[in-house]
């Protein structure tokens, strides 16, 4: 991950991007990468991740939905700055990832291991969790800030949902994206007072 990418992770998110980020968290094991299940439009304006057959959401009453990723500063680019920002585009990142991983991929799960001895095999929930924690630590490092103690991948659900609410996303949309049956789950366990949380300084940067 480059410094620019890490800075983008720590920047304030708009409502739609906050909700999409929340919807994607923790679901890496639930999506496949075959073209029929992870489709990217010809213009790379959006990508759609379709649930893996048999995937059961955390709350069984919820229906597993496709995740739509919108492009960030898609081409054509008028200025060099637009081209630079496009390097942070999730649709572009997904396309590059699928192209690169196709050379050694041994599974149709979206996220696969890239190092020996499990290269190309499905990434476990614990491996994905470690990747998220490493990304958080890198985001703090590039901002010259101390990484919060005992940070966990699951911490991103509270942060993402709270940022989404602060950005104007409705509570109903947040619950649907996170797979929570009622708003009480968010209010009781995940709602954060961002000005006093460890990640507030990074999000405000």
Secondary structure, DSSP 8 states (H G I E B T S, - for coil): --HHHHHHHHS---HHHHHHHHHHTT-GGGBB-STTTEEE-TTSSEEEE-B-TT---SSTTS----EEEE-SS-SS-SSHHHHHHHTT-HHHHHHHHHHHHTTT---SBSSB--STTSTTSB--HHHHHHHHHHHHHHHHHHTT----TT--TTHHHHHHHHHHHHTT--HHHHHHHHT-SSHHHIIIII---GGGSTTHHHHT-
